[in-house]
């Protein structure tokens, strides 16, 4: 079974703090994604990565950055947390090109972040 | 820009009844996904639909895809309480792994 873990289930931070959310997968998947989920808006893609040290902006990258130094680990960084970044953050992973048409994205358990 | 619309947003139905959730998308795509999310939990994959006319079934859920109409449906047959959840459809962008999600349908099955 694919396992995607996230560093925290719940997190409370103050405005202006730098926040790190970590995601680790154990399936040697090339592609990793960060989404945020807000009521009425579904999931929105923040950033994704096709490979180590590669990153691409998603639909809402402002206020976020990412790091992928190792294949299994994809970190989301909130450079200076703001209250409008209070949300549920979900990490996902999928196999690379060879298996893509038979595969789905596998999601981690999520981190619920509250910025005060 | 790819847009995905789901309806209804909320659905309350009695056990034993049938209903359909609709997912419309705005541009050509090569894959469509259905996910389920229970309250406070992450997303669980239900179906991946790859081609026009594709139909997949798992238990009381059946998903279909009409690429010409840019429409997918998730049909629930003889609903039972444990199908209560939020259901999302998601559509891939051609040539990459980006997914665009619908806003979700919160389904509540009433005994």
Interface residues (C-beta under 8 A of the other chain):
Chain A: X31 X33 X35 X40 X41 X42 X43 X44 X45 X48 X50 X58 X59 X90 X92 X94 X100 X101 X102 X103 X104 X105 X106 X107 X108 X109 X110
Chain B: X4 X9 X30 X31 X33 X35 X41 X42 X43 X44 X45 X48 X50 X88 X90 X97 X98 X99 X100 X101 X102 X103 X104
